[in-house]
Amino acid sequence: MMSERIIIFWFRRDLRLNDNHGLYQALKQKIPVLPIFIFDDHFFSQFGSTDKRFSLIYDQLSLLNNQLVEHKSTLRVFRGKPIEVFDKIIQQLNIDAVYANEDYEPYSIQRDRMIEKFLESKGIKWQCFPDHVIFRPQEILKDDQKPYTVFTPYKNKWLHSLSSEKYLGFPSENYFCNFYKQPYINFPTPHDLGIQYQNYQIRSPQLENIVDYEKYRDFPAMNKTTNVSVHLRFGMISKRHLVKKAIENNNPVYLNELIWHDFFNQIMFHFPKVEKENFNSRFNRLEWLNKESDFELWCQARTGYPLVDAGIKELLETGYMHNRVRMVVASFLCKHLLIDWRWGELFFAQHLMDYDLALNNGNWQWCAGTGCDAAPFFRIFNPISQQQRFDPMGDYTRSWLDKNYSIKPIVEHHFARERALSWYRGI
């Protein structure tokens, strides 16, 4: 075993060196910090080795390693079950503590509790910090100390509680001298890690669009969003930085979107049942039609509604879908076709480069009307009027659909709307 005491910093959904809360706290201890990443077998069993997101993570880790080499350090990358990886590491290294940033998904909470218990049995400290949210789930609570389940009062409390120390960041870059110094080692290849590398696309952040975000965010052909969803999901950009930019640009609409991110994370933390169940249990009595042929047509972008089909095409080809279009596409599946939101949620989980369990789940249940917030079941997006309003010249739909696109709608809108209203009211 190496005699020098070190701290392990475990990268997870925080793939950056700057303004990284847990890394900042680790580097401040003045004990050499060795950064690691573990490709968790759990996610390979869930998504498969060909998933493009593993290739994205690999490339970002390679970039981090190159940055660490400049500081005479390196990133150690492993593949396996985290507890087995740590069992091997502690046999080779003299570890004082393991630092990481918190993750509020049910599997991650269970994993971290197991790791903490294991490390404590070996006399190793476990330290975890909030990083991909502004407020921990336990920080924004009602006066009776119960969690909020409706967004607007949560938002008001969130805004009232916000102080500059919450978003000015953690300058981990000031302590890079405390990385563990080690000779250069060859970075593992994707093959070494069991990754079948895939080409993928992600968009570069456009934070200048925060200025007039509320004016153009709903028009999918304009590319006037900030394009940060993938970067935020994997921690390639700091959420604190985005909050700071929203405040500097005096844009409450963009800030609102960042608060939704915190809101759905605290819902997943306090109500882990939502991963597989309706938040509002009275909707458990819904008997979805779940017509497989309709679902296949939706998945294949053959519903006969151009905005819906263009959205699915964009998703299949790029791993991305514009947020306004996501709402229309999701509403169509649940309300027009009466297909269980869980089918659509899984489809998105398989294809979205920015897939985030808490946000994907929260937004699907919002569209289905089964979730925690006051999104009434009678809100049914009209895919025709939505296209007329937000893609009036057809620029977005034309960019994704064949010029000979001509598909008869699989269900007539007014019939589907009345059927959904009757069906929901029936419970």
Secondary structure as UniProt FT lines:
FT   STRAND          5..11
FT   TURN            18..19
FT   HELIX           21..27
FT   TURN            28..29
FT   STRAND          33..40
FT   HELIX           41..47
FT   TURN            49..50
FT   HELIX           52..69
FT   TURN            70..72
FT   STRAND          76..80
FT   HELIX           82..92
FT   STRAND          94..101
FT   HELIX           106..121
FT   TURN            122..123
FT   STRAND          125..129
FT   TURN            137..139
FT   TURN            143..144
FT   HELIX           151..161
FT   HELIX           164..167
FT   HELIX           172..178
FT   HELIX           191..193
FT   HELIX           207..210
FT   TURN            211..212
FT   HELIX           213..216
FT   TURN            217..218
FT   HELIX           220..222
FT   HELIX           229..233
FT   TURN            234..235
FT   HELIX           239..248
FT   TURN            249..250
FT   HELIX           252..270
FT   HELIX           272..275
FT   HELIX           281..285
FT   HELIX           292..299
FT   TURN            300..301
FT   HELIX           306..318
FT   HELIX           323..331
FT   HELIX           332..336
FT   HELIX           341..351
FT   TURN            353..354
FT   HELIX           357..368
FT   TURN            377..378
FT   HELIX           383..390
FT   TURN            392..393
FT   HELIX           395..400
FT   TURN            403..404
FT   HELIX           413..425
//
